[in-house]
Amino acid sequence: MDKLIITMFGLGLIAAIYWFFFGKREGAMEAKDAWNITVEGGYKPATIIIPRGKQSTITFTRKDPSSCLEEVIIPDFKIKEFLPLNKPVAIALSPTKTGIFGIHCGMNMFHGKIIVI
């Protein structure tokens, strides 16, 4: 009986570890010209895909009163915008090269990324 309990506990623990490391995946996304990002304890969604050579609009809406999330910085595009609480702020991008570009807050504590394809 003891061996059965230990075996069942071990299998449950293996399943929990597998789910923790391999089960949390973001769904597949498609490239869009317009994205809405909610700023609440981070950026949701944290990863967006936009097409190269087309103007795209990213609209940030901050719902978190934390002073860290007051501004969004996209260093590769030389963008630094203040995000007022509960008011959408639209940023237009026209990327000319493909790649992965970072987004972060004013204190560099919360991160996201823009993938240009």
N, C-alpha and C positions, 0 to 999 in steps of 0.2 A: 504493500500500500504506500509506503514511504517513497519507493522508487517511482511509482505512478504520479504522485503529487509533485515530486521534484522534476520529473520529465515534463509534466504539463506546465509547470511554472517556467521552466527553461524555454519551452516552445513559445509561450506567451511573451517572454522577454525578448526572444529573437524576433518575433513578429513586431513588437513595439519598436525595437531598434531599427528594423528594416523600414517601417513606416516613417519614423522620424527622419532618417537620412535620405530615403529615396521616394517617399510619398508626397512630399511638399513641392510640387512643381507648378509653376505658372502655366496656364493654358497657352496654347499657340495663339499668337497675335498676328494680325495682318497690318501692313503699312496703310496708314490713313493720313489724310491731309489736315485733320482737326482732332485734337485730343483734349479731354477735360481731365485735369488732375486735381484730386482733393488732397489738401495738405492738412493732415490730421495724424499726428504721431509719426510722420514720415510722408512720403509721396505715394499716392494710390491712384493709378498703378505706378510702380516704381520704374518700370521699363516700358518705353514706347518705341514704336517703329515708324519712321517717316520716310517718304521717298526722296531721293536725291534730285536736285534740279527743279523741284516744285516748291512753291511757297506753302508752308504748313503753319497752322496756328495751334499753339498750346495755351489752354486757358487754365490758370491756377486759381483755385478757390480755397482760401485758408480758413479752416474751422477750429484750429487749435490756437488758444490764446498765448502759447509759449512764445517768448521773445526770440528764441532761437529760429523759429520758422517764419519770422517777419519778412525775410527776404529770400529770394531764390537767385542763385548764381549759376550761370552756364559759362564757365571760363573760356571754352574753345570758341564761343561765338561773341565773347566780350559783352555778356548780358548780366546785369545786376538790377533786379526789380524789387521794389517794396511791395509786400502783399498785405493790404488791409484786411482786417478780420471780416469774414462773410461777404466779401466783394470780389467778383471775378476779375482777374487781370489777364488780358490776352497778350501773348508774345508771338510775333511772327518770325519765322525762320525760313531762310532759303539756302539750305546747305548745298555746297558745290562739290563736296567730296564724301565718299562713303566712310563709315567707321563707327566706333562707339565713343560717345561723348558724355561726360559726366555732368550731373546736376547735383548741387548741394545747397544746404542752408547757409545762412550768414556765419554760423559758428563751425561749419564743416562737420556737423555731427550726424546729419541725415543725408542720405545719398539716393540718387536715382540715375538712370542712364537713358540716353537717346541713341537709338540705333538707326543709322541712315543707310538705306539699301539702294 
